[in-house]
Structure formats: C-alpha cells, structure tokens
Amino acid sequence: MSRKGQSITLSISERDKAQLEAIALELGMMWGERPNISKLVEAIARRKLLVFPNNDWSETRIRALERSIRALTDIGQIEQAKIIAELLLERSELSLPLRAEIERFLENLPPPWRLQIDRYILRNQPFQLSYQDAAERLFNFTVRYAKVRPHDKRQYLDCWCEETEGNSDIPELQHNWCLRLDHIQDAAIAPIAGRWLPNLTQIEVEMHLLRGLAFGYQAKPEDSANDWLVDQPPVRRVVRKVSSTFWFFREIAPYWEDCVIISPENVRDRFKQKLISLCQNYDLKIRD
C-alpha cells in the first residue's frame, strides 16, 4: 500500500502560479496533460533542480551582452542575437529601460526569409534568391557565397552570384553583387546543389598615398602590401584586395588629393571618368 504524500499550501498570485506551471511544462513535469507544480517543488527539494540567485550579474556583464546583441545584429547573426536577448530578459537585475529596448528588438525581428538567409550562410549552403523591388522588377540570383555586411550604416548582402546581367562594375567583379536588405520587402529562398565559394571575387588594386595620409595610414586586413617607396619619399605603396570598385571609391573619396590609383588600368580609368565628371560639374577644363 502506497504512503500518502504530505500536502502543503502555497500562497502565491495567479501570475506566479502561471510562471511555475510554465517552468514545470518546460521541464516535462506533468500530471497527465497538465503541468504539475508539486513535482517541480519536489525536484527542488531533492536537488534534482538547483536554484540560484537571478540578480547577481554585474553591470559590466549586462552591458557586454547588450553590446553583443548589437554587434551580432550588424553582421547578420540574428538568431544568435535573439538567443542572447532572451537570456538577458530572464535576468531580474535588468533595468526597465534596457528591458524595454530588448523587448522591442525581439518584437521587431527580421522576416523569415532574412533568418533563412542567415542559416544558409552559417551552413555554407548555396541558395536561390528571388525578390521584387518597389518598381515591380523581378530579380533572381543564384548565390554561391554571401555575407551580411554594414555599408554606410545600412545592412547589405554581399554575394557572389552566377548572374552578371545588369552589374555595372568592371568585368572581373561582375559576379559580385551588393544587395541592400531593407529594400527587399519579401523574398523566396530555396537551397540549391553545388559548391559554396570561399569568398567574393577579388582583384588587387595598387595605390600610392601622399603627404599626411602616407604617415597616418593604418593597415587593413585586405592589404596584401604596405611599404614605402624608396625612390619617391615620402610615398606609401599599398596593394589592396577589392571586391567592389563602388565601395572602394567611396572609401578613398575623402582622400582623393592624397591617394593615387596606379593599377589595374581599368580601375584607374574608371576613377578618371569620375574625376572628369566632377570637373564638368564645376565648369573646370581639363588640360591634356
């Protein structure tokens, strides 16, 4: 004959009761199809579940995790950012303004197609991307490399695609596309067979830096050479791996008078055309 268990009465609010039932449900502590608070309490008493303070995280740790949410969001790792956001919301020491900010983030997560792109990128899975822009033009891309990157405070999908029609970059870089994500309202994503490429197509561009820029320049990971020209001091020679002439020109635009593109010739010529157009806008005549 089984021994009858002892009963206790818990004086708790309906909200706290609902929270306890949710925990019991999450841990699989059920009585039939209903969550069982008694099993939860029993598990705690028998130390099958350990209870720890939920308000002992330092301000430094909280702020570091908050910044990681922003950093992960900026590089397109939305699912990882969501995990950290949900972890922070479980903490009781969170300030009310920060809690509200994180709740707003979770309420405004990117659409399912964007999360699907993030998953394919993490798995190195080639995919087909189809979407329609505001002018009702239909775009179809076969993507074999992609990465979400910020450009000018906006998020873009930098990707290598089989399609090149409509790409105005130099021929060597026409497989590279830079798609602004907030211009895509909805998209159809589907996995495809084939190889995932290691990176975008890149070319090496040589440039010479003059005057103060030569001394103040800080090397970048994309630089394959960075040295002083011994016969033309003080001139710094930099060779940079470039995947888009558009963004390369945007980067060097503040330093035009201190930066000279040397090679390749088609990149140099394209930059010359920009300078010619600029001079024409200001009624300046260019001497041969």
Wavefront OBJ file of the C-alpha trace (Angstrom):
o trace
v 0.000 0.000 0.000
v 1.470 3.366 -1.055
v 2.172 6.014 1.536
v 0.055 9.130 1.163
v 2.117 12.242 0.393
v 2.082 15.278 2.644
v 0.229 18.301 1.266
v 1.317 21.932 1.511
v -0.445 25.145 0.596
v 1.320 27.784 -1.478
v 0.131 31.365 -1.063
v 1.088 32.805 -4.448
v -0.509 35.067 -7.022
v -2.112 33.755 -10.189
v 0.786 35.228 -12.161
v 3.372 33.375 -10.062
v 1.340 30.192 -10.350
v 1.293 30.552 -14.123
v 5.063 31.077 -14.115
v 5.622 27.927 -12.028
v 3.360 25.941 -14.341
v 5.304 27.234 -17.338
v 8.577 26.074 -15.742
v 7.073 22.666 -14.942
v 5.819 22.366 -18.522
v 9.223 23.303 -19.903
v 10.899 20.648 -17.729
v 8.337 17.971 -18.568
v 6.925 17.711 -15.037
v 3.332 16.788 -15.806
v 0.254 15.191 -14.265
v -1.436 13.770 -17.304
v -1.550 16.635 -19.766
v -1.243 19.396 -17.167
v 1.954 20.882 -15.698
v 2.455 19.795 -12.085
v 3.849 22.321 -9.600
v 4.162 19.655 -6.885
v 6.658 17.693 -8.992
v 8.625 20.908 -9.539
v 8.813 21.625 -5.790
v 9.746 18.011 -5.087
v 12.576 18.146 -7.638
v 13.944 21.287 -5.977
v 13.744 19.694 -2.517
v 15.610 16.608 -3.733
v 18.204 18.832 -5.502
v 17.362 17.429 -8.889
v 16.949 21.091 -9.748
v 19.319 23.699 -8.344
v 18.061 27.191 -7.604
v 20.488 30.112 -7.837
v 20.159 33.885 -7.427
v 18.898 35.642 -10.544
v 20.150 39.111 -9.653
v 23.907 38.711 -9.202
v 25.199 39.621 -12.658
v 27.468 42.671 -12.747
v 26.663 45.779 -14.762
v 29.756 45.077 -16.862
v 28.457 41.653 -17.882
v 24.997 43.035 -18.692
v 26.433 45.798 -20.887
v 28.803 43.414 -22.653
v 25.913 41.114 -23.570
v 23.810 44.086 -24.678
v 26.618 45.249 -26.992
v 26.989 41.715 -28.351
v 23.325 41.810 -29.426
v 24.028 44.919 -31.493
v 27.269 43.536 -32.924
v 25.663 40.234 -33.927
v 22.731 42.090 -35.486
v 25.095 44.304 -37.511
v 26.807 41.272 -39.060
v 23.555 39.464 -39.708
v 23.758 36.826 -36.974
v 20.146 37.442 -35.940
v 19.436 34.056 -34.398
v 22.474 34.318 -32.102
v 21.442 37.859 -31.136
v 17.937 36.569 -30.353
v 19.345 33.871 -28.036
v 21.344 36.447 -26.040
v 18.350 38.814 -25.890
v 16.110 36.078 -24.470
v 18.833 35.156 -21.958
v 19.017 38.752 -20.729
v 15.252 39.008 -20.344
v 15.408 36.116 -17.865
v 17.535 38.241 -15.511
v 15.784 40.159 -12.738
v 18.575 42.763 -12.397
v 17.857 44.187 -15.854
v 16.893 47.880 -15.753
v 13.427 48.804 -17.031
v 14.713 50.915 -19.995
v 17.081 48.145 -21.101
v 14.379 45.507 -20.699
v 12.031 47.592 -22.854
v 14.742 48.039 -25.505
v 15.411 44.294 -25.684
v 11.690 43.527 -25.833
v 11.357 45.945 -28.782
v 14.228 44.155 -30.523
v 12.523 40.786 -30.114
v 9.198 42.204 -31.313
v 10.826 43.527 -34.498
v 12.958 40.606 -35.609
v 13.766 40.355 -39.327
v 11.299 38.476 -41.542
v 11.568 34.697 -42.007
v 13.345 35.000 -45.380
v 16.146 37.020 -43.770
v 16.609 34.436 -40.993
v 16.658 31.732 -43.664
v 19.488 33.527 -45.474
v 21.428 33.718 -42.207
v 21.005 29.968 -41.686
v 22.225 29.159 -45.207
v 25.267 31.393 -44.740
v 26.134 29.648 -41.462
v 25.880 26.242 -43.188
v 27.741 27.363 -46.360
v 24.654 26.327 -48.324
v 24.221 27.764 -51.857
v 20.724 29.143 -52.424
v 18.383 30.724 -54.924
v 17.180 34.232 -54.046
v 14.158 35.757 -55.800
v 12.551 39.080 -54.927
v 10.675 42.034 -56.404
v 11.708 45.646 -55.831
v 9.464 48.687 -55.385
v 9.341 49.190 -59.175
v 7.969 45.627 -59.517
v 11.128 44.382 -61.205
v 11.822 40.711 -60.532
v 15.336 39.633 -59.574
v 16.661 36.082 -59.456
v 20.116 35.283 -58.119
v 21.954 32.003 -57.764
v 24.082 32.664 -54.681
v 27.266 30.667 -54.044
v 28.809 32.935 -51.423
v 27.219 35.556 -49.199
v 27.907 37.624 -46.128
v 25.877 40.355 -44.441
v 28.000 43.485 -44.041
v 27.307 47.076 -42.992
v 27.987 49.808 -45.577
v 27.188 53.426 -44.755
v 25.191 52.371 -41.668
v 22.950 50.075 -43.743
v 22.999 46.295 -43.953
v 23.802 44.730 -47.309
v 24.074 41.195 -48.610
v 27.466 40.992 -50.333
v 27.201 37.909 -52.525
v 28.764 36.039 -55.442
v 26.092 35.110 -57.972
v 26.154 33.223 -61.233
v 24.182 36.043 -62.873
v 26.058 39.142 -64.138
v 23.491 40.946 -66.315
v 22.880 44.459 -65.029
v 26.058 44.611 -62.941
v 27.942 47.808 -63.876
v 31.230 47.016 -62.163
v 34.371 46.124 -64.110
v 34.165 42.710 -65.871
v 36.381 40.957 -63.310
v 33.974 41.844 -60.488
v 30.595 41.477 -62.175
v 29.748 38.253 -60.324
v 29.807 40.263 -57.074
v 26.535 41.869 -56.001
v 25.742 44.149 -53.066
v 22.025 43.969 -52.211
v 20.583 46.411 -49.696
v 18.477 44.290 -47.364
v 15.925 46.903 -46.322
v 14.981 47.330 -49.999
v 13.804 43.712 -50.113
v 10.253 43.583 -48.764
v 9.747 39.850 -49.335
v 11.792 37.100 -50.912
v 11.667 33.464 -51.910
v 14.663 31.442 -50.730
v 15.449 27.863 -51.711
v 18.581 25.696 -51.302
v 20.411 24.548 -54.428
v 23.100 21.986 -55.141
v 26.698 22.851 -55.847
v 29.780 24.304 -54.222
v 29.907 27.188 -51.745
v 32.718 29.573 -52.694
v 35.290 30.753 -50.120
v 34.841 34.464 -50.861
v 33.771 37.117 -53.343
v 35.856 37.600 -56.468
v 38.691 39.983 -55.663
v 41.282 41.960 -57.598
v 44.402 43.683 -56.320
v 44.489 47.468 -56.607
v 47.749 49.362 -56.117
v 47.578 52.906 -54.788
v 50.139 55.464 -53.636
v 49.425 57.514 -50.528
v 50.888 61.021 -50.223
v 51.577 63.623 -47.575
v 49.801 63.223 -44.219
v 47.801 60.194 -45.359
v 51.025 58.323 -46.061
v 52.123 58.732 -42.443
v 48.697 58.339 -40.839
v 47.537 55.289 -42.790
v 46.660 52.197 -40.747
v 46.954 48.811 -42.457
v 43.770 46.862 -43.168
v 43.220 43.094 -43.314
v 42.585 43.366 -47.073
v 46.062 44.842 -47.688
v 48.496 42.437 -49.346
v 51.342 45.018 -49.438
v 52.120 48.118 -47.402
v 55.565 49.713 -47.778
v 57.455 52.917 -48.513
v 58.795 53.672 -51.994
v 62.498 54.272 -51.517
v 62.880 56.282 -54.721
v 59.876 58.557 -54.091
v 59.831 59.569 -50.414
v 57.545 60.103 -48.689
v 55.164 57.888 -50.701
v 53.489 54.816 -49.202
v 52.612 51.980 -51.591
v 49.517 49.966 -50.656
v 48.120 46.964 -52.528
v 44.518 46.268 -51.523
v 42.219 43.330 -52.321
v 38.998 44.855 -53.677
v 35.664 43.160 -54.413
v 33.681 46.281 -55.436
v 35.014 49.411 -57.134
v 31.929 51.319 -55.943
v 32.692 50.818 -52.246
v 36.437 51.162 -52.845
v 35.916 54.601 -54.398
v 33.581 55.574 -51.546
v 36.292 54.603 -49.056
v 39.067 56.665 -50.638
v 36.810 59.629 -51.577
v 37.793 61.742 -48.509
v 41.468 61.418 -49.503
v 41.332 61.963 -53.283
v 44.153 64.510 -53.421
v 46.376 62.276 -51.260
v 45.607 58.952 -52.927
v 46.633 57.944 -56.466
v 45.360 54.709 -58.034
v 48.181 53.116 -60.016
v 46.751 49.799 -61.237
v 44.937 47.948 -62.667
v 44.366 50.222 -65.628
v 40.594 49.686 -65.872
v 40.101 50.719 -62.217
v 42.354 53.750 -62.757
v 40.408 54.713 -65.913
v 37.060 54.347 -64.134
v 38.262 56.688 -61.395
v 39.490 59.154 -64.030
v 35.993 59.247 -65.521
v 34.573 60.143 -62.116
v 37.066 62.991 -61.808
v 36.229 64.232 -65.320
v 32.518 64.273 -64.468
v 33.279 66.129 -61.243
v 35.276 68.766 -63.115
v 32.493 69.191 -65.681
v 30.003 69.781 -62.879
v 32.132 72.746 -61.754
v 32.923 74.047 -65.267
v 36.590 73.149 -64.933
v 38.542 72.469 -68.102
v 40.932 69.514 -68.113
v 44.183 70.026 -69.988
v 45.682 67.093 -71.886
l 1 2 3 4 5 6 7 8 9 10 11 12 13 14 15 16 17 18 19 20 21 22 23 24 25 26 27 28 29 30 31 32 33 34 35 36 37 38 39 40 41 42 43 44 45 46 47 48 49 50 51 52 53 54 55 56 57 58 59 60 61 62 63 64 65 66 67 68 69 70 71 72 73 74 75 76 77 78 79 80 81 82 83 84 85 86 87 88 89 90 91 92 93 94 95 96 97 98 99 100 101 102 103 104 105 106 107 108 109 110 111 112 113 114 115 116 117 118 119 120 121 122 123 124 125 126 127 128 129 130 131 132 133 134 135 136 137 138 139 140 141 142 143 144 145 146 147 148 149 150 151 152 153 154 155 156 157 158 159 160 161 162 163 164 165 166 167 168 169 170 171 172 173 174 175 176 177 178 179 180 181 182 183 184 185 186 187 188 189 190 191 192 193 194 195 196 197 198 199 200 201 202 203 204 205 206 207 208 209 210 211 212 213 214 215 216 217 218 219 220 221 222 223 224 225 226 227 228 229 230 231 232 233 234 235 236 237 238 239 240 241 242 243 244 245 246 247 248 249 250 251 252 253 254 255 256 257 258 259 260 261 262 263 264 265 266 267 268 269 270 271 272 273 274 275 276 277 278 279 280 281 282 283 284 285 286 287 288
